[in-house]
């Protein structure tokens, strides 16, 4: 198995559908791509109205900020929160479901370019 970030290993263990999606592409070991695929599935679940799944995804992503290294914080901002912040107006309403840490990342993406979403503020 390629060298994978612990976040991705946990993500793959908890959500088999994410594992299948991530493993179907040649992106193994590319953190932003793997987080981006998680974001794509999250947006799809939200647009399908599967709010229980969305909440589970959001809780996992939000919890990952605790103890995250700079690379993971950056990926959660620009490869996850951005998918909703810069999505359709409907997708932007997902913010109401986000736990605080993830909502702060979302807000940081909307405030781009100031403040920079990876400046350590979240």
C-alpha positions in Angstrom: 0.0 0.0 0.0 1.3 3.5 -0.8 2.4 5.8 2.1 -0.9 7.3 3.2 -1.7 10.0 5.7 -3.3 8.7 8.9 -6.4 10.8 8.1 -6.9 8.9 4.9 -6.3 5.5 6.6 -9.0 6.4 9.2 -11.3 7.8 6.4 -11.0 4.5 4.5 -11.7 2.4 7.5 -14.8 4.3 8.6 -16.4 4.9 5.2 -16.2 1.9 2.8 -17.8 4.0 0.0 -14.9 6.6 0.3 -12.4 3.7 0.3 -13.9 2.4 -2.9 -13.9 5.8 -4.6 -10.4 6.7 -3.6 -9.0 3.3 -4.5 -10.7 3.5 -8.0 -8.3 6.2 -9.1 -4.5 6.4 -9.2 -4.4 9.0 -6.5 -3.2 6.8 -3.6 -0.9 8.8 -1.4 -1.9 12.2 -2.8 -3.6 13.7 0.2 -5.3 16.6 -1.6 -6.7 14.2 -4.2 -7.9 11.7 -1.6 -9.5 14.5 0.4 -11.0 15.9 -2.8 -12.6 12.6 -3.5 -14.1 12.6 0.0 -15.4 16.1 -0.7 -17.0 15.0 -4.0 -18.8 12.2 -2.2 -19.9 14.6 0.6 -21.3 17.1 -2.0 -23.1 14.2 -3.8 -24.6 13.0 -0.5 -25.7 16.6 0.3 -27.3 17.1 -3.1 -29.1 13.8 -2.8 -30.5 14.8 0.6 -28.7 12.1 2.5 -28.2 14.4 5.5 -27.3 11.6 8.0 -24.4 10.7 5.8 -23.4 14.3 5.4 -23.4 14.9 9.1 -21.2 11.9 9.6 -18.8 13.1 7.0 -18.8 16.6 8.4 -18.1 15.3 12.0 -15.2 13.3 10.7 -13.7 16.2 8.7 -14.2 18.7 11.5 -12.7 16.3 14.1 -9.6 15.9 11.9 -8.6 19.5 12.6 -7.6 18.5 16.2 -4.0 17.7 16.0 -3.8 18.0 12.2 -0.5 18.8 10.6 -0.1 21.7 8.2 -0.7 19.5 5.2 -3.9 18.0 6.5 -5.2 21.5 7.6 -4.5 22.7 4.1 -6.2 19.8 2.4 -9.3 20.1 4.7 -9.5 23.8 3.7 -8.8 23.8 0.0 -9.8 20.2 -1.0 -12.8 19.8 1.3 -14.4 23.0 2.7 -13.9 24.7 -0.7 -16.1 22.1 -2.4 -19.1 23.6 -0.5 -17.9 27.2 -0.1 -17.3 27.6 -3.8 -20.1 25.3 -4.9 -23.6 26.2 -6.0 -25.8 28.4 -3.7 -27.6 25.2 -2.6 -24.3 23.6 -1.7 -23.3 26.6 0.3 -26.4 26.1 2.6 -24.5 23.0 3.9 -22.7 25.3 6.2 -25.7 25.1 8.6 -24.9 21.4 9.1 -21.2 21.9 9.8 -19.6 21.5 13.2 -17.8 24.7 14.3 -14.2 23.8 13.1 -15.4 22.8 9.7 -17.7 25.9 9.5 -14.6 28.1 10.2 -12.8 26.5 7.4 -15.8 27.1 5.1 -15.9 30.8 6.2 -12.2 31.1 5.5 -12.7 29.9 2.0 -15.5 32.5 1.5 -13.2 35.2 2.8 -10.4 34.3 0.4 -7.9 35.8 -0.2 -8.0 37.3 3.3 -7.4 35.7 5.7 -5.4 32.8 4.1 -7.3 29.6 5.1 -4.1 27.9 6.2 -2.6 30.6 8.4 -3.2 28.6 11.5 -6.4 30.4 12.5 -8.4 27.2 12.4 
